[in-house]
Amino acid sequence: DGKIYDAYVIYPKNHTSEANFVEYFVYQIMPDILENKCGYKLCIYGRDIYPGEDAASAIEKRMQKSRRLIILLTHQLINSKEDAYDQHIALYSALIQNDTKVILLEMEKIGTYGKLQESLRFIIKQQGTIKWKEEHTVHPQSPNSKFWKQVRYHMPLTCWPS
């Protein structure tokens, strides 16, 4: 299908105390589970987009080369005044072009989805979110936890660990 990545990961990039866990999750836990243990290839901004590259076109190209878009929903992402360019491109690709599936990971209790962009609410209404709950953190490195099984269910079929 000409795709290089199984998923492009969209997450809040501001540096706050809650972002520390999100960044740890994005740069450590996700690659460990999805790449090392399950054989997927992720595209993560800050790791796979290089300094000096035009960020906007690099983001667009990487998303086009990805089979899925994973969006980490946090209060920070929702309340951010600056709209994340990658989030806009992702939602456009998913909803208007209808060529990429979105996987929404609810990293903290969001409550009502009223503050979310209408496009995100539409995706949530269609397919829901996968919720990261405290009990998942007991064994966050286990690909067989309920959370990771749900994520893998929505990922393209490449490899399923036994």
Buried (B, 14 or more C-beta within 10 A) or exposed (E): EEBEBBBBBBBBBEEEEBBEBBBEBBBEBBBBBBBEBBEBBBBBBEEBBEEEEEBEEBBBBBBBBBBBBBBBBBBBBBEBEEEBEBBEBBBBBBBEEEEBBBBBBBBBEBEEBEEBBEBBBBBBEEEEBBBBEEEBEEEBEBBEBEBBEBBBEBBBEEEEEE
